[in-house]
Amino acid sequence: MENTEKGIVLTGVAPHPPLLIPAVGKKQINQVTKTKKGLEELCREMASLQPEVVVVISPHGPVFQDGIVINFAPLVEGDFGDFGAPQERLEFVVDGPFAGAIQDEAEALDVPIIPLTLDIVRQYRIRLNLDHGALVPLYYLNKAGWRGKVVSVTMGLLPLDKLYAFGLAVQRAATNFGRRAVVLASGDLSHRLTPDAPSGFNPRGKEFDAAVTRALETGNVEALLSLDEELREAAGECGFRPFVMMAGAVDGRQVEPKFYSYQGPFGVGYAVASWKPGEEADSRRYLDWLINKGKEEIAKRREKEHPIVKLAREAAEKYVREGEILKKYPELPKDLPEQAGVFVSVKKHKALRGCIGTFIPTQPTLAEEVVHNAIRSVSADPRFEPVTPEELPELTYSVDVLTEPREVEDLSKHDPKVHGIIVAKDGRRGLLLPDLEGIDTTDQQIAVAKQKAGIAPDEDGVSLAEFEVTRYK
C-alpha cells in the first residue's frame, strides 16, 4: 500500500563507524552486533514509510563556522575506499528542488546556508563525495530496500538556535513543497569513554552519553537542548549538533520516541533512536526559547564583565557604530599594570570573530592599548571581514594582559597551558597565546607559531621567548 502523507514522517539518529560495514569491519563487526541490529531495524522502519527523500545530516563533510552546507550536485556518491573497501560504493540522485526549498526556508529563518557548488569545492579544495558520516546510515537504508532521493547536509559550527531552526526549515519545506521526507542525523556520542579511546579518556564521557540517551529515549527536546557546553566539550562528541538539527525537524509536534540500541565499544558511544512526529503541540515549540536563552547568556556575561573587558567592548562598539575612537573611559583597577602588551579576542557564537594584540606595549597607558587593539580586532583582522553593527549584540570579548617576554632557557619547563610562545628569525615573528584548544604540547605550540611566522618547520636558528597571560572576561 502506497503512503501519500507529505511532510516529515520520521526522524532518526544513527552512528557512523565504518566498521559497521561488513567489508570494513570484518571480525570487529562482531563487537557492534547490538548497534548493527538497531541500525537495521531503524532503516527497515524508515524504508517501510516509503519516503521520497532522505535528508541526511553529517558532522564529517565540509564543516564551516558560518553556515550549514547543502550539497547541490545532481548526483552524490561515495565509497569506503579510505577504509579498505572501495567496492562498497553508493550513488544517489539529489532532490535539487527540495534542497532549494530547504535553503529558502532556512534563509527566511536567518540560518546561513552554504550551497556546495563547484566554485566552493575549488575555492576550499574540498570533496563533493559523501563522507562516511552519511555513507554508513545510507548503506543500511539502501540495504533495507529504499531507493529514493537524498539531500546531503553537513552541520555548521553555529549557535544552537540556528541549528535547530535549520531542522524547522526542513519541516516547513517538506510540508510546503509537498515532499514525504525523513531526517537522518548521523553522529556518534562520546569519544572518551575508556582510557584507550581515540580522543583519550574523560570520566564525563559516560555522563554525556547517559544524558543524550535519556533525551532520545523520552523524546525530551528541552533536555537535549539544555546539555551543558562544558559537558559536551569534555565528552569529545561529534553527534550533538546533528541531533539538534534533527530535533528542529519535529518542532511543535508531539513525538513517539523509539530507542533501538546503545553500545560503547572502542571508547566511543553509539546510539540508534527515532522520533516519529505526531499531533501539533505549541508546548513543544523551542526556537524562541533557544533564541531568548542565548540572549540571556550574553546579558549575564556582560553584567559580570571585568572593567578592562567592558572598556574593550565599548571601544569596539563605538568604532563599529560611529567610526570614532573612544576617548573617555573610567580609570582601570589599580592592580592592573600601567603598561602591557594586550590581546583582545572577539567571538561570535563562541567562534573566533577577531583577535589582534601586541606582545609589548605600544601605547602610553594600558587603557589606550586595550582601546587600540579592540578597534583593530573588529576592523583589521585580515582573517575576517570587519564586524558590522548588526553583529554587535551577539559578540563576546576577552582581554589577555601579557607579562614582558623573556628568553626560553629550558624548554622542559615550558608549559603551553601556562606560557605563550614567540618564535623569531630574520625579522619574521610568530606568537601564540597559552592554553589554546588543540595545542597540548610545547612542540605543537612552537610548530603553529613557526607557521604563523612563515618559518619552515625544520629551520634552525630560531629564537624562542615566553610570557604569561592574565585573561579577563
ChimeraX attribute file (.defattr): number of C-alpha atoms within 10 A of each C-alpha:
attribute: neighborCount
match mode: 1-to-1
recipient: residues
	/A:1	4
	/A:2	7
	/A:3	11
	/A:4	13
	/A:5	15
	/A:6	16
	/A:7	22
	/A:8	27
	/A:9	22
	/A:10	24
	/A:11	27
	/A:12	26
	/A:13	28
	/A:14	28
	/A:15	27
	/A:16	25
	/A:17	20
	/A:18	20
	/A:19	19
	/A:20	24
	/A:21	21
	/A:22	14
	/A:23	17
	/A:24	20
	/A:25	18
	/A:26	11
	/A:27	10
	/A:28	12
	/A:29	19
	/A:30	14
	/A:31	16
	/A:32	20
	/A:33	14
	/A:34	18
	/A:35	23
	/A:36	20
	/A:37	14
	/A:38	20
	/A:39	27
	/A:40	20
	/A:41	19
	/A:42	26
	/A:43	25
	/A:44	18
	/A:45	15
	/A:46	25
	/A:47	20
	/A:48	14
	/A:49	19
	/A:50	21
	/A:51	25
	/A:52	19
	/A:53	23
	/A:54	26
	/A:55	25
	/A:56	24
	/A:57	29
	/A:58	30
	/A:59	24
	/A:60	19
	/A:61	23
	/A:62	22
	/A:63	17
	/A:64	14
	/A:65	15
	/A:66	17
	/A:67	19
	/A:68	26
	/A:69	24
	/A:70	24
	/A:71	25
	/A:72	21
	/A:73	19
	/A:74	10
	/A:75	17
	/A:76	19
	/A:77	15
	/A:78	18
	/A:79	21
	/A:80	21
	/A:81	12
	/A:82	11
	/A:83	14
	/A:84	12
	/A:85	16
	/A:86	13
	/A:87	10
	/A:88	16
	/A:89	13
	/A:90	15
	/A:91	16
	/A:92	19
	/A:93	16
	/A:94	22
	/A:95	23
	/A:96	18
	/A:97	12
	/A:98	21
	/A:99	23
	/A:100	16
	/A:101	18
	/A:102	25
	/A:103	24
	/A:104	17
	/A:105	21
	/A:106	24
	/A:107	15
	/A:108	12
	/A:109	14
	/A:110	12
	/A:111	22
	/A:112	19
	/A:113	18
	/A:114	19
	/A:115	19
	/A:116	21
	/A:117	15
	/A:118	14
	/A:119	10
	/A:120	14
	/A:121	13
	/A:122	10
	/A:123	9
	/A:124	9
	/A:125	11
	/A:126	13
	/A:127	14
	/A:128	20
	/A:129	17
	/A:130	24
	/A:131	22
	/A:132	23
	/A:133	26
	/A:134	28
	/A:135	27
	/A:136	23
	/A:137	28
	/A:138	25
	/A:139	20
	/A:140	20
	/A:141	23
	/A:142	16
	/A:143	14
	/A:144	18
	/A:145	14
	/A:146	22
	/A:147	17
	/A:148	18
	/A:149	21
	/A:150	26
	/A:151	26
	/A:152	25
	/A:153	28
	/A:154	28
	/A:155	28
	/A:156	24
	/A:157	19
	/A:158	21
	/A:159	18
	/A:160	20
	/A:161	22
	/A:162	25
	/A:163	28
	/A:164	27
	/A:165	30
	/A:166	30
	/A:167	24
	/A:168	26
	/A:169	26
	/A:170	30
	/A:171	26
	/A:172	19
	/A:173	24
	/A:174	24
	/A:175	16
	/A:176	13
	/A:177	15
	/A:178	15
	/A:179	21
	/A:180	21
	/A:181	29
	/A:182	29
	/A:183	30
	/A:184	26
	/A:185	33
	/A:186	32
	/A:187	29
	/A:188	26
	/A:189	29
	/A:190	32
	/A:191	28
	/A:192	26
	/A:193	28
	/A:194	20
	/A:195	13
	/A:196	13
	/A:197	16
	/A:198	14
	/A:199	17
	/A:200	14
	/A:201	19
	/A:202	18
	/A:203	13
	/A:204	19
	/A:205	25
	/A:206	21
	/A:207	16
	/A:208	24
	/A:209	26
	/A:210	15
	/A:211	14
	/A:212	22
	/A:213	21
	/A:214	15
	/A:215	18
	/A:216	25
	/A:217	17
	/A:218	15
	/A:219	22
	/A:220	16
	/A:221	20
	/A:222	15
	/A:223	15
	/A:224	19
	/A:225	20
	/A:226	11
	/A:227	15
	/A:228	11
	/A:229	9
	/A:230	9
	/A:231	15
	/A:232	19
	/A:233	14
	/A:234	18
	/A:235	27
	/A:236	23
	/A:237	22
	/A:238	21
	/A:239	27
	/A:240	23
	/A:241	26
	/A:242	27
	/A:243	29
	/A:244	23
	/A:245	26
	/A:246	31
	/A:247	29
	/A:248	26
	/A:249	27
	/A:250	28
	/A:251	25
	/A:252	19
	/A:253	18
	/A:254	18
	/A:255	23
	/A:256	14
	/A:257	19
	/A:258	17
	/A:259	20
	/A:260	19
	/A:261	19
	/A:262	20
	/A:263	18
	/A:264	21
	/A:265	14
	/A:266	16
	/A:267	22
	/A:268	26
	/A:269	25
	/A:270	26
	/A:271	27
	/A:272	29
	/A:273	24
	/A:274	25
	/A:275	25
	/A:276	18
	/A:277	20
	/A:278	15
	/A:279	9
	/A:280	14
	/A:281	12
	/A:282	11
	/A:283	10
	/A:284	16
	/A:285	18
	/A:286	20
	/A:287	19
	/A:288	11
	/A:289	11
	/A:290	20
	/A:291	15
	/A:292	12
	/A:293	14
	/A:294	16
	/A:295	13
	/A:296	12
	/A:297	10
	/A:298	15
	/A:299	15
	/A:300	10
	/A:301	14
	/A:302	16
	/A:303	9
	/A:304	11
	/A:305	18
	/A:306	16
	/A:307	15
	/A:308	23
	/A:309	24
	/A:310	19
	/A:311	24
	/A:312	27
	/A:313	27
	/A:314	17
	/A:315	25
	/A:316	30
	/A:317	25
	/A:318	15
	/A:319	21
	/A:320	21
	/A:321	13
	/A:322	10
	/A:323	11
	/A:324	13
	/A:325	16
	/A:326	18
	/A:327	8
	/A:328	8
	/A:329	13
	/A:330	9
	/A:331	10
	/A:332	15
	/A:333	10
	/A:334	7
	/A:335	6
	/A:336	12
	/A:337	14
	/A:338	12
	/A:339	19
	/A:340	24
	/A:341	22
	/A:342	29
	/A:343	24
	/A:344	29
	/A:345	23
	/A:346	24
	/A:347	15
	/A:348	19
	/A:349	17
	/A:350	14
	/A:351	15
	/A:352	15
	/A:353	21
	/A:354	24
	/A:355	23
	/A:356	20
	/A:357	23
	/A:358	19
	/A:359	18
	/A:360	16
	/A:361	18
	/A:362	15
	/A:363	16
	/A:364	11
	/A:365	13
	/A:366	21
	/A:367	22
	/A:368	20
	/A:369	23
	/A:370	29
	/A:371	26
	/A:372	23
	/A:373	25
	/A:374	33
	/A:375	26
	/A:376	20
	/A:377	25
	/A:378	27
	/A:379	19
	/A:380	17
	/A:381	16
	/A:382	12
	/A:383	9
	/A:384	14
	/A:385	12
	/A:386	16
	/A:387	22
	/A:388	12
	/A:389	13
	/A:390	9
	/A:391	11
	/A:392	16
	/A:393	12
	/A:394	14
	/A:395	18
	/A:396	23
	/A:397	24
	/A:398	21
	/A:399	27
	/A:400	22
	/A:401	25
	/A:402	24
	/A:403	20
	/A:404	15
	/A:405	18
	/A:406	13
	/A:407	12
	/A:408	16
	/A:409	11
	/A:410	7
	/A:411	11
	/A:412	8
	/A:413	10
	/A:414	17
	/A:415	17
	/A:416	23
	/A:417	17
	/A:418	14
	/A:419	22
	/A:420	26
	/A:421	26
	/A:422	26
	/A:423	24
	/A:424	19
	/A:425	17
	/A:426	9
	/A:427	6
	/A:428	13
	/A:429	19
	/A:430	20
	/A:431	24
	/A:432	22
	/A:433	22
	/A:434	20
	/A:435	16
	/A:436	12
	/A:437	7
	/A:438	8
	/A:439	17
	/A:440	14
	/A:441	13
	/A:442	18
	/A:443	12
	/A:444	13
	/A:445	26
	/A:446	22
	/A:447	20
	/A:448	19
	/A:449	23
	/A:450	25
	/A:451	15
	/A:452	15
	/A:453	18
	/A:454	14
	/A:455	21
	/A:456	10
	/A:457	12
	/A:458	9
	/A:459	9
	/A:460	9
	/A:461	9
	/A:462	15
	/A:463	13
	/A:464	20
	/A:465	17
	/A:466	25
	/A:467	21
	/A:468	20
	/A:469	20
	/A:470	11
	/A:471	14
	/A:472	15
	/A:473	17
